[in-house]
Amino acid sequence: MVSLTIRYRIPIVLFLMAVLGCRNGAIEKVPPSTVKNNDNQPVTSIKWIDSLVDLGKIPMGDTVLIRFQFINTGNQPVLVTKCISSCSCTRVIPLQEAIAPGAKGTILAVYDTRKSIVGTVYKGLLVTMNTNPPNRLLRYKAEVTGHKTLSGIY
């Protein structure tokens, strides 16, 4: 009987701490312009125009330029701090300058089908910016047609 009450005592205490700790007065509202991310950059907001791009049919051996567009809807410049491709078949073209509030920005990447497979492919880029949330997965899909040759592998 004693072990049964000890068994339930910890979850009950944790539940009470969570309920009593989440009062409305415990949350302090901070103006968005004063919030900073891990790189000590002011946080802003964006709206993605293209976060999923359909490239359609692409012949094996072609390279395609991919554009992911966004609008800076915040009051601070947008800075791209990192952009990682999910595959060696995609090379990211770094965004060199900050995007001013109200302006459009574009993340560019080049997809090389010679380093890919024949058929429908789904790939992505992980972009880190001074936004909330800071990470965004940008995706594209394509249908690679034709035949892969040995020269296309290297």
Contacts in CASP RR format, 6 or more apart in sequence:
PFRMAT RR
TARGET T0000
AUTHOR 0000-0000-0000
METHOD contacts of the structure
MODEL  1
MVSLTIRYRIPIVLFLMAVLGCRNGAIEKVPPSTVKNNDNQPVTSIKWID
SLVDLGKIPMGDTVLIRFQFINTGNQPVLVTKCISSCSCTRVIPLQEAIA
PGAKGTILAVYDTRKSIVGTVYKGLLVTMNTNPPNRLLRYKAEVTGHKTL
SGIY
32 43 0 8 1.000
32 44 0 8 1.000
32 45 0 8 1.000
32 74 0 8 1.000
32 75 0 8 1.000
33 42 0 8 1.000
33 75 0 8 1.000
33 76 0 8 1.000
34 42 0 8 1.000
35 42 0 8 1.000
35 43 0 8 1.000
35 132 0 8 1.000
36 42 0 8 1.000
36 43 0 8 1.000
37 43 0 8 1.000
37 130 0 8 1.000
37 132 0 8 1.000
37 134 0 8 1.000
38 134 0 8 1.000
39 81 0 8 1.000
39 130 0 8 1.000
41 79 0 8 1.000
41 81 0 8 1.000
41 130 0 8 1.000
42 76 0 8 1.000
42 130 0 8 1.000
43 76 0 8 1.000
43 130 0 8 1.000
43 131 0 8 1.000
43 132 0 8 1.000
44 72 0 8 1.000
44 73 0 8 1.000
44 74 0 8 1.000
44 75 0 8 1.000
44 76 0 8 1.000
44 77 0 8 1.000
44 78 0 8 1.000
44 101 0 8 1.000
44 130 0 8 1.000
44 131 0 8 1.000
45 72 0 8 1.000
45 73 0 8 1.000
45 74 0 8 1.000
45 131 0 8 1.000
45 132 0 8 1.000
46 70 0 8 1.000
46 71 0 8 1.000
46 72 0 8 1.000
46 73 0 8 1.000
46 74 0 8 1.000
46 78 0 8 1.000
46 129 0 8 1.000
46 131 0 8 1.000
47 70 0 8 1.000
47 71 0 8 1.000
47 73 0 8 1.000
48 68 0 8 1.000
48 69 0 8 1.000
48 70 0 8 1.000
48 136 0 8 1.000
48 138 0 8 1.000
49 69 0 8 1.000
49 70 0 8 1.000
49 71 0 8 1.000
49 104 0 8 1.000
50 67 0 8 1.000
50 68 0 8 1.000
50 69 0 8 1.000
51 68 0 8 1.000
51 136 0 8 1.000
51 137 0 8 1.000
51 138 0 8 1.000
51 139 0 8 1.000
52 138 0 8 1.000
52 139 0 8 1.000
52 140 0 8 1.000
52 141 0 8 1.000
53 66 0 8 1.000
53 67 0 8 1.000
53 68 0 8 1.000
53 138 0 8 1.000
53 139 0 8 1.000
53 140 0 8 1.000
53 141 0 8 1.000
54 140 0 8 1.000
54 141 0 8 1.000
54 142 0 8 1.000
55 64 0 8 1.000
55 66 0 8 1.000
55 111 0 8 1.000
55 140 0 8 1.000
55 141 0 8 1.000
55 142 0 8 1.000
56 141 0 8 1.000
56 142 0 8 1.000
56 143 0 8 1.000
57 142 0 8 1.000
57 143 0 8 1.000
57 145 0 8 1.000
58 64 0 8 1.000
58 111 0 8 1.000
58 113 0 8 1.000
58 142 0 8 1.000
58 143 0 8 1.000
58 144 0 8 1.000
58 145 0 8 1.000
59 113 0 8 1.000
59 144 0 8 1.000
59 145 0 8 1.000
59 146 0 8 1.000
60 113 0 8 1.000
60 114 0 8 1.000
60 118 0 8 1.000
60 144 0 8 1.000
60 145 0 8 1.000
60 146 0 8 1.000
60 147 0 8 1.000
60 148 0 8 1.000
60 152 0 8 1.000
61 112 0 8 1.000
61 113 0 8 1.000
61 114 0 8 1.000
61 152 0 8 1.000
62 113 0 8 1.000
63 110 0 8 1.000
63 111 0 8 1.000
63 112 0 8 1.000
63 113 0 8 1.000
63 114 0 8 1.000
64 110 0 8 1.000
64 111 0 8 1.000
64 113 0 8 1.000
64 142 0 8 1.000
65 108 0 8 1.000
65 109 0 8 1.000
65 110 0 8 1.000
66 90 0 8 1.000
66 108 0 8 1.000
66 109 0 8 1.000
66 110 0 8 1.000
66 111 0 8 1.000
66 140 0 8 1.000
67 106 0 8 1.000
67 107 0 8 1.000
67 108 0 8 1.000
68 106 0 8 1.000
68 107 0 8 1.000
68 108 0 8 1.000
68 109 0 8 1.000
68 125 0 8 1.000
68 127 0 8 1.000
68 138 0 8 1.000
69 104 0 8 1.000
69 105 0 8 1.000
69 106 0 8 1.000
70 78 0 8 1.000
70 99 0 8 1.000
70 104 0 8 1.000
70 105 0 8 1.000
70 106 0 8 1.000
70 107 0 8 1.000
71 102 0 8 1.000
71 103 0 8 1.000
71 104 0 8 1.000
71 105 0 8 1.000
72 78 0 8 1.000
72 99 0 8 1.000
72 100 0 8 1.000
72 101 0 8 1.000
72 102 0 8 1.000
72 103 0 8 1.000
72 104 0 8 1.000
72 105 0 8 1.000
73 101 0 8 1.000
73 102 0 8 1.000
74 101 0 8 1.000
74 102 0 8 1.000
75 101 0 8 1.000
76 101 0 8 1.000
76 130 0 8 1.000
77 98 0 8 1.000
77 99 0 8 1.000
77 100 0 8 1.000
77 101 0 8 1.000
78 98 0 8 1.000
78 99 0 8 1.000
78 105 0 8 1.000
78 129 0 8 1.000
78 130 0 8 1.000
78 131 0 8 1.000
79 98 0 8 1.000
79 129 0 8 1.000
79 130 0 8 1.000
80 94 0 8 1.000
80 95 0 8 1.000
80 107 0 8 1.000
80 127 0 8 1.000
80 128 0 8 1.000
80 129 0 8 1.000
81 128 0 8 1.000
81 129 0 8 1.000
81 130 0 8 1.000
82 126 0 8 1.000
82 127 0 8 1.000
82 128 0 8 1.000
83 92 0 8 1.000
83 94 0 8 1.000
83 95 0 8 1.000
83 107 0 8 1.000
83 125 0 8 1.000
83 126 0 8 1.000
83 127 0 8 1.000
83 128 0 8 1.000
84 92 0 8 1.000
84 125 0 8 1.000
84 126 0 8 1.000
85 91 0 8 1.000
85 92 0 8 1.000
85 109 0 8 1.000
85 123 0 8 1.000
85 124 0 8 1.000
85 125 0 8 1.000
86 123 0 8 1.000
86 124 0 8 1.000
86 125 0 8 1.000
86 126 0 8 1.000
87 115 0 8 1.000
87 116 0 8 1.000
87 123 0 8 1.000
87 124 0 8 1.000
88 115 0 8 1.000
89 111 0 8 1.000
89 112 0 8 1.000
89 113 0 8 1.000
89 114 0 8 1.000
89 115 0 8 1.000
89 116 0 8 1.000
89 123 0 8 1.000
90 109 0 8 1.000
90 110 0 8 1.000
90 111 0 8 1.000
90 112 0 8 1.000
90 123 0 8 1.000
90 124 0 8 1.000
90 125 0 8 1.000
91 109 0 8 1.000
91 110 0 8 1.000
91 112 0 8 1.000
92 107 0 8 1.000
92 108 0 8 1.000
92 109 0 8 1.000
92 125 0 8 1.000
93 108 0 8 1.000
93 109 0 8 1.000
93 110 0 8 1.000
95 105 0 8 1.000
95 106 0 8 1.000
95 107 0 8 1.000
95 108 0 8 1.000
99 105 0 8 1.000
107 125 0 8 1.000
107 127 0 8 1.000
107 138 0 8 1.000
109 125 0 8 1.000
109 140 0 8 1.000
111 123 0 8 1.000
111 140 0 8 1.000
111 142 0 8 1.000
113 142 0 8 1.000
113 144 0 8 1.000
114 152 0 8 1.000
114 153 0 8 1.000
115 152 0 8 1.000
116 144 0 8 1.000
117 144 0 8 1.000
117 148 0 8 1.000
118 144 0 8 1.000
118 145 0 8 1.000
118 146 0 8 1.000
118 147 0 8 1.000
118 148 0 8 1.000
119 143 0 8 1.000
119 144 0 8 1.000
119 145 0 8 1.000
120 141 0 8 1.000
120 142 0 8 1.000
120 143 0 8 1.000
120 144 0 8 1.000
121 141 0 8 1.000
121 142 0 8 1.000
121 143 0 8 1.000
121 144 0 8 1.000
122 139 0 8 1.000
122 140 0 8 1.000
122 141 0 8 1.000
123 139 0 8 1.000
123 140 0 8 1.000
123 141 0 8 1.000
123 142 0 8 1.000
124 137 0 8 1.000
124 138 0 8 1.000
124 139 0 8 1.000
124 140 0 8 1.000
125 137 0 8 1.000
125 138 0 8 1.000
126 135 0 8 1.000
126 136 0 8 1.000
126 137 0 8 1.000
126 138 0 8 1.000
127 135 0 8 1.000
127 136 0 8 1.000
127 137 0 8 1.000
127 138 0 8 1.000
128 134 0 8 1.000
128 135 0 8 1.000
129 136 0 8 1.000
END
